[in-house]
Amino acid sequence: MAQIPRLRRYAYALTGDRSQGDDLVQECLERAWGRRRLYEASRPIRPWLFTILHNLHVNQVRRRAAEPAMVSHDDPASGEPAAPGEPGEVELEDLRRALASLAPAQREVVVLVGVEQLSYREAAATLGVPVGTVMSRLSRGRAQLREWLAGRDDAVGRKPR
Amino acid sequence: MSTPRDDIDDTRINAYLDGELTDGQAAEIARAAASDPALAERLALDRALLRALRRAHADILDDPVPARLIRALAPRPWPWWRRAAAAAACIVLGAAIGWQASRWSEPARLAEVRPVSVQAAAAHAVYLPEVRHPVEVDSSQRAHLDRWLSKRLAHELASPDLLEFGFNLVGGRLLPDAGRPAAQYMYENADGERITIYARGEPRAHTATPSRIVEDQGFRVVHWEADQMSYAVTGRLDKARLEQVARAVRERI
């Protein structure tokens, strides 16, 4: 129960949409409940839930691969270009879109490490990949976000000097 | 964007920003950044990006959790997919068909009706954090609220007076419970502590049961059945106090 807000954030960051994210969390919780006997109480519960959510997301991405691009339903700025230099919500919305444009495997790592602040080892365990893979995906994912950032000349990207 | 120094690549920079380096390695990067403006700029850019990423996904942590997610964790004796899985396994093995058939013959609706304590705790969790819309009808229309809920539940309900415990009526609302109407009254004390009373029809409850206390989702719930109704009083009060309040509710509702 206490894990739900973190799961929601993870799912939101992965899908870029709150209601799609909550769908994912709901499926995750139902699955976790069904598999609760497989869960070893001595282990921390969050990585276990994150792994279930990750697997569901991978399946979903696979299913949706053939479908047209997802449209965000709770995106107030949808379709409107953000005004240059205008900080705040519109711009963060833009960043969420940039995140959504990453390859799913890169997005997972960028979110787990960057937003959820998991260690490389924890992220690797959650995704079931070697730590080296986490590091290379992270490099590629962040490079793409940097490119997106460099293509903008507003507050998020403004240099401190 | 090219990396500022050949021996400090993207992977090292990331590991530095993510706190994955040893203290010695981190100090080395910090030293290098002090004398390398390109590296310093790159680090600042990456840090800004990370901060923005976190900020872009911060709000959702404080949002009230949607009811459907809380319900997803409520115990259900036989979720449909577990039945489906069990059925599939049985067919594959070609075994225990008669036993399975008896499972199938259980009316599906019965599985959907969850214990009143579970429903009450879920509803409590949903409306507890509401600041602006904790109730549908507030206490200024108390008589109307009681009439309305009594009518919908086809049972005489009266919002009990709990002033001696320091609780004032906030109001109430109608809720769906397995396709049938249920009622929730909410009370609040001067400290902002909230308790709720949950009531629903229980057609098979012909005899009154003693009040029982359970814990669910971090709340204490006192529940009982009487007059073809089931009731629950939910809150975070200590056990003795909640039981005291529930006794008063049982007498007065």
Boltz contact constraints between the chains, C-beta under 6 A:
constraints:
  - contact:
      token1: [A, 1]
      token2: [B, 217]
      max_distance: 6.0
  - contact:
      token1: [A, 4]
      token2: [B, 65]
      max_distance: 6.0
  - contact:
      token1: [A, 4]
      token2: [B, 69]
      max_distance: 6.0
  - contact:
      token1: [A, 5]
      token2: [B, 61]
      max_distance: 6.0
  - contact:
      token1: [A, 8]
      token2: [B, 60]
      max_distance: 6.0
  - contact:
      token1: [A, 9]
      token2: [B, 57]
      max_distance: 6.0
  - contact:
      token1: [A, 9]
      token2: [B, 60]
      max_distance: 6.0
  - contact:
      token1: [A, 9]
      token2: [B, 61]
      max_distance: 6.0
  - contact:
      token1: [A, 12]
      token2: [B, 60]
      max_distance: 6.0
  - contact:
      token1: [A, 13]
      token2: [B, 57]
      max_distance: 6.0
  - contact:
      token1: [A, 22]
      token2: [B, 66]
      max_distance: 6.0
  - contact:
      token1: [A, 25]
      token2: [B, 69]
      max_distance: 6.0
  - contact:
      token1: [A, 26]
      token2: [B, 68]
      max_distance: 6.0
  - contact:
      token1: [A, 26]
      token2: [B, 69]
      max_distance: 6.0
  - contact:
      token1: [A, 26]
      token2: [B, 72]
      max_distance: 6.0
  - contact:
      token1: [A, 29]
      token2: [B, 72]
      max_distance: 6.0
  - contact:
      token1: [A, 29]
      token2: [B, 73]
      max_distance: 6.0
  - contact:
      token1: [A, 30]
      token2: [B, 72]
      max_distance: 6.0
  - contact:
      token1: [A, 34]
      token2: [B, 82]
      max_distance: 6.0
  - contact:
      token1: [A, 92]
      token2: [B, 56]
      max_distance: 6.0
  - contact:
      token1: [A, 95]
      token2: [B, 52]
      max_distance: 6.0
  - contact:
      token1: [A, 95]
      token2: [B, 56]
      max_distance: 6.0
  - contact:
      token1: [A, 96]
      token2: [B, 56]
      max_distance: 6.0
  - contact:
      token1: [A, 113]
      token2: [B, 18]
      max_distance: 6.0
  - contact:
      token1: [A, 114]
      token2: [B, 50]
      max_distance: 6.0
  - contact:
      token1: [A, 114]
      token2: [B, 53]
      max_distance: 6.0
  - contact:
      token1: [A, 115]
      token2: [B, 53]
      max_distance: 6.0
  - contact:
      token1: [A, 115]
      token2: [B, 54]
      max_distance: 6.0
  - contact:
      token1: [A, 115]
      token2: [B, 57]
      max_distance: 6.0
  - contact:
      token1: [A, 120]
      token2: [B, 20]
      max_distance: 6.0
  - contact:
      token1: [A, 135]
      token2: [B, 11]
      max_distance: 6.0
  - contact:
      token1: [A, 138]
      token2: [B, 14]
      max_distance: 6.0
  - contact:
      token1: [A, 139]
      token2: [B, 10]
      max_distance: 6.0
  - contact:
      token1: [A, 139]
      token2: [B, 11]
      max_distance: 6.0
  - contact:
      token1: [A, 145]
      token2: [B, 49]
      max_distance: 6.0
  - contact:
      token1: [A, 146]
      token2: [B, 1]
      max_distance: 6.0
  - contact:
      token1: [A, 149]
      token2: [B, 49]
      max_distance: 6.0
  - contact:
      token1: [A, 156]
      token2: [B, 52]
      max_distance: 6.0
  - contact:
      token1: [A, 160]
      token2: [B, 44]
      max_distance: 6.0
